Every structure is written in C-alpha cells, then in structure tokens.
Amino acid sequence: MAAMPVEPPVGADELLSSAGRLSPGEVDRFVADVIALRAQRTGHVARPEEAALLSVINEGLPPDAWQRCRVLKARRRAETLADDEYAELLRLSDQIEMLQARRVEALVALARLRNSTPEALMGELGIRPLGKAW
C-alpha cells in the first residue's frame, strides 16, 4: 500500500489570503463559522440566538463598496465630486450607519445573553469596530 502524503497544516496568513477571494456572503458565513469554532474550542457552544447575533455582528459592506467610499471621499476632498457621486456617497454613508447600528444592537443583546458587557465581549471574541470614520 502506498503512503499518503501528509499535507502541512494551513497557516492563518494562508487562510486569510484565501478568505480575501470569497464573496461577501461567503466571508460572513466563514467568519461566523470561525467564531463558532473558537467558542466550541473554549467550551462555549453558541446557542441559536447567539449564532444569529454573531451573524449580524459580522455583517459588513463588501470590499468594493468600502473602496468606492474611499474614492468618493477623496473626490469630495479634492472638490471634484459630481452631484450623482455625492448622492451615492450619502447612500453608502447611510448604509454604513445602519450596519453600525445593527451591529451595536446585536453586540449589546449578545452581551446580555452572556451576562457580560459589550466591551468585554468584544475583547473576548476579538471583535473590532466596523471601520474608523472611514
């Protein structure tokens, strides 16, 4: 019988690089699965309501939308932003604010479920803010 080659474990950098090629929905699902795996390994198995809240916490704009925001902001600073681009920037800003509000609500609800504070929970789960004043 021929020996099967043993593949070395995949490193975090390689996983992150691969995750960068996923669609936004796949990234959200991947992040939720990684958080569930971490919880399982630390002995905390997420209940369905926790899993749903974690999914909301991990929602975000697709990378191309963030890039578009940066481009539009640069044009605004350069005073070359057209009226339709300004309207687009406002729509994206509203979207970001809604995501932030939903994320904070879910974080507070999850902290309550776990008898914790949002700040402590963010530290425990390694959750970072969605974006600095992009």
C-alpha positions in Angstrom: 0.0 0.0 0.0 1.4 3.4 -1.0 1.9 6.0 1.7 -0.4 9.0 1.6 1.4 12.3 1.6 0.7 14.4 4.7 -0.1 18.0 4.0 1.2 20.6 6.4 -1.4 22.5 8.4 -2.7 25.7 6.7 -1.5 28.8 8.4 -3.6 31.8 9.4 -2.0 34.0 6.7 -2.9 31.5 4.0 -6.4 31.2 5.3 -6.8 35.0 5.4 -5.5 35.2 1.8 -8.0 32.6 0.7 -10.8 34.3 2.6 -10.0 37.5 0.6 -11.1 35.7 -2.5 -14.6 34.8 -1.2 -17.7 36.7 -2.0 -19.1 39.0 0.8 -21.8 36.4 1.8 -19.2 33.6 1.9 -16.9 35.8 4.1 -19.8 36.4 6.5 -20.5 32.7 6.7 -16.8 31.9 7.1 -16.4 34.4 10.0 -19.5 33.1 11.8 -18.1 29.5 11.4 -14.7 30.6 12.7 -16.3 32.3 15.7 -18.4 29.2 16.4 -15.3 27.0 16.2 -13.5 29.3 18.6 -16.4 29.1 21.0 -16.5 25.3 20.7 -12.8 25.1 21.5 -13.1 27.3 24.5 -16.1 25.3 25.8 -18.7 27.9 24.9 -21.1 26.5 22.4 -23.2 29.2 20.8 -26.9 28.8 21.1 -29.0 29.5 18.0 -29.9 33.0 19.2 -26.2 33.7 19.9 -25.3 32.4 16.5 -27.9 34.7 14.9 -26.5 37.7 16.8 -22.9 36.8 15.8 -24.0 36.7 12.2 -25.4 40.3 12.5 -22.2 41.5 14.3 -20.1 40.1 11.4 -22.1 41.7 8.6 -20.2 44.4 6.7 -20.0 46.2 3.4 -18.3 44.3 0.6 -14.7 45.4 0.0 -15.6 47.1 -3.3 -18.2 49.3 -1.5 -15.5 50.4 1.0 -13.2 51.1 -1.9 -15.9 53.2 -3.6 -16.4 55.1 -0.4 -12.7 56.0 -0.2 -12.7 57.1 -3.9 -15.8 59.3 -3.4 -14.4 60.8 -0.2 -11.1 61.6 -2.0 -13.1 63.3 -4.8 -15.1 65.2 -2.2 -11.8 66.4 -0.5 -10.5 67.4 -3.9 -13.8 69.2 -4.6 -14.3 67.2 -7.8 -17.3 65.2 -6.6 -20.3 65.3 -9.1 -23.8 65.6 -7.8 -24.7 62.0 -8.6 -21.5 60.8 -6.8 -22.4 62.9 -3.8 -25.8 61.2 -3.7 -24.0 57.8 -4.0 -21.7 58.8 -1.1 -24.7 59.7 1.0 -26.4 56.3 0.3 -23.2 54.5 1.2 -22.9 56.5 4.4 -26.5 55.7 5.3 -25.8 52.0 4.7 -22.7 52.1 6.9 -24.6 53.8 9.7 -27.4 51.2 9.5 -24.8 48.4 9.7 -23.1 50.0 12.6 -26.4 50.5 14.5 -27.5 46.9 13.8 -24.1 45.7 14.9 -24.2 47.6 18.2 -27.7 46.4 18.9 -26.6 42.8 18.3 -23.5 43.2 20.4 -25.5 44.6 23.3 -28.0 41.7 23.0 -25.3 39.1 22.9 -23.5 40.7 25.9 -26.8 40.5 27.9 -27.3 36.8 26.9 -23.8 36.1 28.2 -24.1 38.3 31.3 -21.2 40.5 30.1 -20.6 44.0 28.8 -20.2 44.9 25.1 -16.7 46.0 25.7 -15.7 42.7 27.5 -17.4 40.7 24.8 -15.6 42.5 22.0 -12.3 41.7 23.7 -13.3 38.1 24.4 -14.3 37.5 20.8 -11.7 39.6 19.1 -14.3 41.8 17.6 -13.1 45.1 16.2 -15.0 48.2 15.2 -16.5 48.0 11.7 -14.5 50.9 10.5 -12.9 54.1 11.7 -14.6 57.2 10.5 -13.9 55.7 7.0 
